[in-house]
Amino acid sequence: MTHASHPQLLQPLADDWLHFAAMECTQDPLYVAICRLVAQSPELLSLCLLTRPEQRRPNLLLAAIHERVLLGVSHALCDYFPSVGGQRAPDAGLATALHDFVAQQQEPISAHLRSSHTQTNEIGRCAVLWPVLAHIAQAADGAPLALLDVGSSAGLNLGVDAYTVSYQREGGEWLVGGEPCDDVAQVRCDLRGDGNPLDRLTDKGGAWRLTHRLGLDPLPVDVHDAQATRWLQACVWPCDTVRQHRLRLALDMARQRSWPVQQTGPDSVDAILAWLDSLPGDVQPVVLNSWVLCYFSDQDRAHHEQAMVDLVRERGAVWVSAEAPSLRPTDMALPATPPNDPKGATLWCQVSHPAGEVRQRALAWSHPHGAWLQWLEQAM
Ligand SMILES: C[S@@+](CC[C@H](N)C(=O)[O-])C[C@H]1O[C@@H](n2cnc3c(N)ncnc32)[C@H](O)[C@@H]1O
């Protein structure tokens, strides 16, 4: 099918690309420029028709192009991509470079559009996960922790105790986690509001230990598969060289440490139960989901929540859910939203079972990639 045969299909796509440029990728000048060029190009818009309807978003073609750039294809387009050291700002030459690159790489790009889906694994979330686990360990009297990450992608957040997290606030900096060095991914996080997640940690919390870890995912990313990890990197925007760099370091570390990730079906409850059964009695189990529940149907989400609450009550697990605020546990009141960046903020919630009753609490607001954190003082 050529673009001439379906012009009525292309206009809504062009609108999506313009919307993406205006609203979604404003911080990446290259992507803004590419989105505008795609919106004007019937050839490039037609390519998007190769995608499955649920994946028909600008991110997929952008990632498909980026993946080819990261592969090391030699082409003038790469000069525009900061992720491979390009320093050329979008200019009049971009349109020709883009069209020529896509024509040259049409086969692999089309293959991505037909069968890939955008995929991420964001270790910036460890800026919140680290103190959340520390407080859970403290509440468990210093017991070792076991972490199960549901929807773990490549399992990189299983390395929460290995990365260095640096919290900043005017007049102060606090470092936790792994010793800072060139090989260790570092997450920098601005503290907002009055709360400091490290304030009330005693030795028992500050020196928490993670002795068991497992990831579950229906589509896990194998950290030893170069193509799969390049795709993960391609889904990070090219201007975000800080995230690109820390993702590369986290993948290197995951290859060395081989944190286990199991493939599951869309319902993980049986796998969670099997994991709980496998643990020794002296560990505190923690089940995490971060930016996963949006992929569940309403029915599956309700089932997951009920199963988590039951496991909290009956098996002493702690459930940590870091999702869009609309996906918080059903009975939890919404805390006051943070003054800045409310759009896209993550709400961190905890369900636990202290003193014989199920307790739901909002722990923190954060930037979805952990760039800032607002600890809710009443949390712990
Ligand atoms: C946006 S990524 C988040 C990955 C990771 N939790 C993080 O915070 O970086 C969403 C992940 O959820 C996984 N996922 C989608 N549907 C799922 C389901 N029914 N059960 C478990 N994981 C699922 C996807 O495969 C993907 O790895």
The ligand as an SDF file (V2000), in Angstrom:
LIG
                    3D

 27 29  0  0  0  0  0  0  0  0999 V2000
    7.4890    0.7800   31.8580 C   0  0  0  0  0  0  0  0  0  0  0  0
    8.2410   -0.7870   32.0850 S   0  0  0  0  0  0  0  0  0  0  0  0
    8.7650   -0.6200   33.7760 C   0  0  0  0  0  0  0  0  0  0  0  0
    9.8900   -1.5500   34.0950 C   0  0  0  0  0  0  0  0  0  0  0  0
   10.3990   -1.4540   35.5360 C   0  0  0  0  0  0  0  0  0  0  0  0
    9.3870   -1.8400   36.4680 N   0  0  0  0  0  0  0  0  0  0  0  0
   10.9230   -0.0850   35.8540 C   0  0  0  0  0  0  0  0  0  0  0  0
   10.4220    0.5440   36.7970 O   0  0  0  0  0  0  0  0  0  0  0  0
   11.8790    0.3470   35.2050 O   0  0  0  0  0  0  0  0  0  0  0  0
    6.8410   -1.8540   32.2230 C   0  0  0  0  0  0  0  0  0  0  0  0
    7.1760   -3.3240   32.3480 C   0  0  0  0  0  0  0  0  0  0  0  0
    5.9850   -4.0250   32.6900 O   0  0  0  0  0  0  0  0  0  0  0  0
    5.9960   -5.2570   32.0290 C   0  0  0  0  0  0  0  0  0  0  0  0
    4.6230   -5.8040   31.9930 N   0  0  0  0  0  0  0  0  0  0  0  0
    3.6540   -5.5550   31.0930 C   0  0  0  0  0  0  0  0  0  0  0  0
    2.5540   -6.2810   31.3990 N   0  0  0  0  0  0  0  0  0  0  0  0
    2.8360   -6.9800   32.5220 C   0  0  0  0  0  0  0  0  0  0  0  0
    2.1160   -7.9070   33.3410 C   0  0  0  0  0  0  0  0  0  0  0  0
    0.8650   -8.2830   33.0420 N   0  0  0  0  0  0  0  0  0  0  0  0
    2.7380   -8.4290   34.4170 N   0  0  0  0  0  0  0  0  0  0  0  0
    4.0060   -8.0750   34.7410 C   0  0  0  0  0  0  0  0  0  0  0  0
    4.7320   -7.1970   33.9880 N   0  0  0  0  0  0  0  0  0  0  0  0
    4.1590   -6.6620   32.9070 C   0  0  0  0  0  0  0  0  0  0  0  0
    6.5680   -4.9000   30.6750 C   0  0  0  0  0  0  0  0  0  0  0  0
    7.0400   -6.0620   29.9790 O   0  0  0  0  0  0  0  0  0  0  0  0
    7.6940   -3.9570   31.0640 C   0  0  0  0  0  0  0  0  0  0  0  0
    8.8860   -4.6230   31.3080 O   0  0  0  0  0  0  0  0  0  0  0  0
  1  2  1  0
  2  3  1  0
  2 10  1  0
  3  4  1  0
  4  5  1  0
  5  6  1  0
  5  7  1  0
  7  8  2  0
  7  9  1  0
 10 11  1  0
 11 12  1  0
 11 26  1  0
 12 13  1  0
 13 14  1  0
 13 24  1  0
 14 15  1  0
 14 23  1  0
 15 16  2  0
 16 17  1  0
 17 18  1  0
 17 23  2  0
 18 19  1  0
 18 20  2  0
 20 21  1  0
 21 22  2  0
 22 23  1  0
 24 25  1  0
 24 26  1  0
 26 27  1  0
M  CHG  2   2   1   9  -1
M  END
$$$$
